[in-house]
């Protein structure tokens, strides 16, 4: 049986024996290593991680366990490595798992923590404790362009049961790569865009929204602590559909992203 044929049989086999997608990779690794190709095990491990992110409030340990399975088999088959130079980072990505509030996927918050290490956790805990529907966050989208050397983070924040919403947009310059997996980011500006409060003002609101100057967050952070506007995003796995990135300063935390598009001009 060819590897491609075996791959086609895996979903059917999984359903017939009653395994959930989250446990199927463990089954394959423990019981079918000799019968299923590494590529099939790789696809199953990737699917298991995605399914784990869909569990209501999955623990960080659950995500770590599934990620460890994926990274081990990915290294064996040679997929998802050397993200800083593979070209696969470029594109639009949606965050499907964050260890804390989705806003923390934005490099702005990574830089903010560097500038105010003693106070950031306390500040974040206050905002995180605001319950839904008073505050709801998401989706969180990142657009990465390795050619233009830019990363744009957009996180939708809704308050007052959706009466007031905006997209917190942080723009970063990609200053270079660090090793095989890291890219060096410099936070430049942050701006609330597409504010529903402004939209209620009609054309005037649209004008203000489009012409208001972004807040120079990077410059302000630098005044607080020199170098704090610069952070490193380490991506330990990235292929055509899935990405796992980390803040180098808090490496144990994991952010899982699914691809929305490859970006303009990319074909796969």
N, C-alpha and C positions, 0 to 999 in steps of 0.2 A: 504493500500500500504506500502510495506517495504521501509526502508530508501534507500537501494541499488537500488530498482526500481525507486524511486523518483529521485535519482541521475542520472540515465540513461536518464530521461525525460528532465533534465534541459537544455542541449544544444539545443534540439529540440524546447522546449518552448521559449528559448531566441531568436532563429532564427525566429520563427513564429510571435512573437510580435515585431520583428524588433529592439531589443536592441543590442547595441554593448557590447563586453565582459567587457569594462571598466565600463559601467553603469549598467550591469546586477546585480552586487552585491548590488548596491543601491536599485534596484527594488526589489530584493529578501528580503532585510532587511525591506523595508518600506511596502511592499504589501503582501509578502508571508510568513511572519514569522510563522503564524499559520498553514500553509499548507506544508512547506518544512522543512525538518529536519535540525538541526544545522550543521550536517556533510556536507550537500549539500551547505548550506550557506558558510561554511568554504572553500570548494573547489572553489566556485564562487568568494569569496573574494581573494583567492590566485591567481586565474586566472586574476582577475581584476588588481592586482598589476603587474603581469608579462606583461599584455597588456599595462599598463601605461608606462612601461619602454621602450616600442617599439615606442612610439610617438616620433616624431622628436623633440629633445631638450625639454623633459618634464620638467616642473618646479619642484623645490624641494617641493613646497607646494602640487602639485598634487600627488607626490610620498608619502608624509607624510599622506595625506588624505586616500589614498588607504591602506597604511600600518596600519594606525589606525584602519580601518575597519577589516583588517586581524587579527591584534593582539587581538582585542576585542573578536572576535568569536573564535580565536584559544585558548584563555584562557578558554572560556566556554567549549570547547570540549576536552581540555587537550592535545593539540598537539603543538609541537614546543617550549615548555618551558624547563627551566633548561638545556640550551644548553651545559654548561660547564661539565655536568656530564652524559648527555644522550648518549654519544658515537657517535652521528650523525655528529659532526664536522669533523671527520676523512674522508678524501676523496679529490678529485680534484674538484675545483670550478672555474667557469668563471664569472667575474663581468659583469652584464648586465645593471647596473646603478651606476654612481658615480656623486656626485653633482658638481664636477669639472673635470679636466683632469683625465683620467684613471690612470695615474701614481700615483695619490694621494691615490689609494687603497693600495699601498705598505706601510707596517709599517715603511720603511725607511723614507718616507716623514713625517710620524707622528713624528718620533724621530727627524728628522731635524728641524721641527717646534718647538719642545721643546728646542733644542739647540740654535736656532736663532729666537726667537719669534718676534723680532722687524724687521728683514730683510726678513723673509721667504715669506711673502705675496708679497712683491715687486719682489723678485726673481722669484716666481712662476708665477706672472702676466706677466713677460717678456717672459718666455718660453711658457706660454699658448697662448699668442697673435700671435705666429708664425702660419701662416695659412697653411692649406693643399693646395697642396700636398708637400709643403716644409717640413712639419712635420706631421706625422700621428701616432696615438697611438692606440694600441690594437692588439690582445686581451690581457686581463689581467687575469692571472690564479694563483690560490693559491692551494698549496697542503698541507693539514694539516694531521699530524699523531700524535694523542694524546698519543699513546703508545710509540713512539720514541721521543715524546715531541719536535717536529719540525714543523715549518711553513716555506714554501718556496714560495716566491712571484716572479712571472715572468710576466713582462710587455714588450710587443714588441713595439719598437720605430723605426719608419722609417723616414729617412730624405732625402732630395734632390730627391723627387719624387720616392722614393723607391730604389734609387741607393745605399744607405747605410742603413742597418738595423741591429739591434741587440736586444737581449732579456736581459733587465736589471733584474738580478736575485739577490734578497735579501734573505738571509737565517737567520732565527730567531730561538732561543731556546724558548720553552714553559717552563717557570719557575714554573708554577702552575696555579691554578684557583683562581678567586676572586668572591666570592658569587656564585650565581646560573648561571650567564650569562657571566662572564668575564674570560678571560685567560690572564695571564701576559706574555708578549713577551719581549725578549731581542734581539735587532738587533745585528747580529754578523758580517756578511760580505755582500758586494755588488760587483757584477761582470757583465760586459757586455758579454753575451755568444752568440754563433752562429753568430758572426759578418760577414756580407757579404764582408766587406773590407778585412778581413783576409782570407776569403775563396778564394778570387781572387788570393791569393798567392799559392794556391794548397796545397800540403802536408805540406809545411812549415807553411802556415796559419793555417791548422788544428792542427798542433803540438802546435803552439803558443796559439791557442784558448783553447786547452784542458789542457795545462800546466801552463798557466799564473795564478799567485796567485790572489785570490780574494782580493779586497780592504777591509782593516779592518775597515769598516765604524763605527761599534759599538765602537771600541776603540777610533777612532778619535772624535766621538761625545762626548764620556765621557771626553776627554781632554778639549773639549769646555765647556761643562756644565755637572757636575757630575749627573748621573742618567738619562740623556736625552736619552740614548740608550734603556731605558725601557719604554714600553707603554702597555696599556691595551686595548684589543679588546673585546667589549661587543656585544654579539650576542643575540638580543631580539627575534629572531624567527629562528628556524632551524628544518626542517623535512627531509624526504627522498629526496626531490628535490629542495628545496628553502632555502636560508639563508639570513638573514638581519643582518648586522654587523655595528658597529659604533666605532669610535675612542673615548675613554672615555673623552679625553681632548676637543673634539669638538662633543659633543653628539648629537647635532641637525642635523648633517650631516648623511646621510644614504647611505650605500653601499648594493646593492642587488646582490646576487650571485645565479647562477643556478648550480646544481650538474652535473658534467661530469661523475664521477665514485665514488664508495664508497671506493676505495682504496683496496690494496691487502689484501685478506683474509676476507673481509667483505661481508656478504650475507644478503639480505633482500627479 
